[in-house]
Amino acid sequence: MELDDIDLLYADFGVDVTHTPAGGGPTTAKAMFDRPGAVLVGGEMLATDYSVRFPVTAFQTVRRGDAFVIGGTTYLARENPQPADIDGLESIVPLARVIA
């Protein structure tokens, strides 16, 4: 997939996500947000958790502990971003919901 295709995908299907790194100001961009659920893989049921998937150009300095606000709810990055695909154009970050 090319960068232009990814931009169109996120423009059509992404939601507004605000990322605030520990040492900087907030940035808002389109990203894909996944809620907890289950998926069948190779005959086994695997549980999933909150995560956010985004083009690497959207949030370039994501680190474990950074805050994301999605739909008015705050989440913290549980880990540093991992490549979401082989071309390196997207990253995924597992999230933990902040309970107020």
Stockholm file with secondary structure:
# STOCKHOLM 1.0

chainA/1-100         MELDDIDLLYADFGVDVTHTPAGGGPTTAKAMFDRPGAVLVGGEMLATDYSVRFPVTAFQTVRRGDAFVIGGTTYLARENPQPADIDGLESIVPLARVIA
#=GR chainA/1-100 SS CCHHHHHHHHHHHCEEEEEECTTSCCEEEEEEEECSEEEEETTEEEEECCEEEEETTTCSCCCTTCEEEETTEEEEESSCCEESSTTSSEEEEEEEECCC
#=GC SS_cons         CCHHHHHHHHHHHCEEEEEECTTSCCEEEEEEEECSEEEEETTEEEEECCEEEEETTTCSCCCTTCEEEETTEEEEESSCCEESSTTSSEEEEEEEECCC
//
